[in-house]
Each structure stands twice: as C-alpha cells, then as structure tokens.
Amino acid sequence: MSIVLNEEYYKLLHELQAVDFVLVELNLYLDTHPMDSNAIQQYNQYAQLRQQIAHRYESQYGPLKNFGQSLSSTPWCWNDAPWPWQV
C-alpha cells in the first residue's frame, strides 16, 4: 500500500508537533507547580486536542505508535514508509 503524502499529511504532523511541544512544557511546569489548576486544565485540553489530531492522522495515514498503542489496518501497515519521524 502506498500512501500519498499531501499537504494535509504535513499539516497534521505539524499540528501534532506543536501540541506535543505545549504538552511537554506544561508537564515540566506542572512538575514544579502541581497545584496550578489553570495549568492542569490547559494540559487536559491539549491532551484531548492531541488525541483528536492523532486520530485524524491515523485514520488517514496509519499508526503513529506501535506496541499496541495504535491500531493497524489490514494489511499490516508498519512497513509503509515514510514514518512520521522520517519526514
């Protein structure tokens, strides 16, 4: 199976990277400010947004994670390149 890498592919990857950056920063902040309810709320909102973007990506372009963290279609699609970390 060959996946066509169009503008939407790169847009979704960019969105995931941006949201992941925010989540890492909020995670680091919350490590030192665990009682900041506003930051926790932001973290949860971005975590939900990440799930939505990842679902859109995976439904169109295949799994983002392995070891049971993402579903695969038939045929097995882990060998379809490029993988997100290769672009």
N, C-alpha and C positions, 0 to 999 in steps of 0.2 A: 504494500500500500504506500503510495507516495502522497505526502502532504504538501499542499501548495502554501508557500509562505507569503501571505499577502499583508497589506497594511494593518489589518485587524490583528494579525498574529503579533506583530511588533508592538502595536498599541497595548494589547493585553499584557504582554511581557513587561512593558514599561510601567504600566499601572501596578502590576504585582511588585516590581522592584521598588517603586515609590512607597507603596503601602507597607512593604516589608521594612523599609528604612524607618518609617514612622513607628512601626511596632517595636523595632529594636530600641529606638531612642526612648520610647515610653517605658519599655521594660527596664532599661537602665535607670531611668528616673524613678520608677516605682520601687526599684531595689533600695533606694535611699529615702524614699518618701511614700511608704506603704499605706499611709492613712489619707492620701490625697484622692478624695472621691471623684473629683473632676478628671484627674488623670486616668483613674480606673475606668470611668465612663468613656473617655476618649479611646482608651485601649480596647475596650469591648466593642465600640463602634467600628474601629479599624479592623479588629479581628473578624467581625461579621462581614465587612466590606471585602476583606481578603478572601473569605470563603466564597462570596458571590463571584468575584473576579476569577478565582481559581476554578470554580465550577464552569463558568463560561469558557475559560481557556480549555479545560479538559474535555468538555463536550464537543469542542470544535477541533482540537489539535492533539488530544491524547493526554496521558498521565503526566503529572509534574513530579510525583514522588513514587518510590517503589516500596517493597516490603509491606504491602497491604495497606498503605496509606492513600493510594489512589486506585480506582478500578481500571481494568483494561477491557477493551473491546475485543471482539474476535475478528481477525486473527490477533494473536499476541502482538502488541504494538510497541514494546520497549525497544525493538531494534530499528524503529523508524527514526531516521536522523533528519534534521539535527535535533538534539535535545536542548531544552531551554538554556542550559549553561554553556552551550556551544555557539550561540549566536551573539 
